[in-house]
Amino acid sequence: MEKIYFDYAATTPTDPEVIKAMQPYFFEHFGNASSPHSIGRESQKALEDARGVVSQFVGANPNDIVFNSGATEGNNHAISGIVYHAMDRGNHIVVCSAEHHSVLVPIEQLQRDGFKVTYLPVDSNGLVDPASVKAAINDQTILIAVMHANNEVGSIQPIKEISVIAKERNIPFLVDACQSVGHLSLDVNELGCDLLTFSAHKFYGPKGVGAIYIREGIKVSSFLLGGDQERDRRASTQNISAIVGMAKAIELCKDELLTEYAREEKMRDRLIEEIPKRIDGVKVNGDLKNRLANNAHFSFENLEGESLLMSLDMQGICASMGSACTSGAMEPSHVLRAMGLDDALAYGSLRITLGRWTTDENIDFLLEQLPQLVGSLRL
Ligand code: PMP
């Protein structure tokens, strides 16, 4: 059976062009980028070329990009790195309640260690009100963390407005852009954030590689201690093949950013329009205007989302309820809860995320299958 993949927010296939670009860096150019000989220098050049591509894509200075293993590491690095440096200035953190667990869990750990945390509420569309950030800040605040685009419902936060507030008070501002980099055009100076994190596997690059942008002048301690790689900000031998792959993935995204955005947006809008027309008792989640082009998210009344996913899978359709990182957990999504959904609706959720290989025919098939599957599973 042909599989239809509707879970691009969880991860994307690695583009064959990316794999081709990576291949020479396993055997032919295998050097350690810190080695002074010619084989090492080849790797050093590939590393810095990739840094140029990645930094340009997010509007950053190349020196402000640190390669790492992905957004989980980036978020952990940003949080512990900022806090370590700012502990003598204050002990208060402001964070959006709908963040990814790679932001929330390290902050919960700090809270257990005695830090004070204000969790920003989101509205019924999943959006933070910048005024609530202003109200939450006090003279002890040392970090603000609000994600760019939500991984479950796709809502895009008012980052520029929050940056202005963070800047006024001189508080470092972390933006998790794991779902947006590679999918929409983004510039760290336009956004105004101080730290930005992302992962290559969300935009057709390999898994286990990503980067953190750290604005010049922002004091962040190293995350991994050891060698002086990445200008002393992250020890460990750089994964050159993966980094080259990430840069290639970015080049491919750059070429198609606008056309692909428009193509996915059209398919997304068809789902958002058609599903409530064809099925009763459906709620569309997330902001309809400020939204990722590839995300459609629904809650069905009187339905177990897990059963729906299994039935879809039997038809060859791979989708999710929300974050892949929490599926299998019995707790309903913290994002949907923060948006005010009751547990029953949160349990009846379906996230459809689109990407480079999604076709109109895939959407037709889903629209055809979904009403009868939902009908047969309704409680
Ligand atoms: N932040 C967000 C918003 C994400 O969607 C993800 C991946 N689901 C992460 C962070 C973590 O990324 P990774 O698993 O690549 O470390």
Residues whose N, C-alpha, C, O or C-beta is under 5 A from the ligand:
A	BS01	PMP	A9 A10 G70 A71 T72 E73 H100 S102 A149 N151 D176 C178 Q179 S199
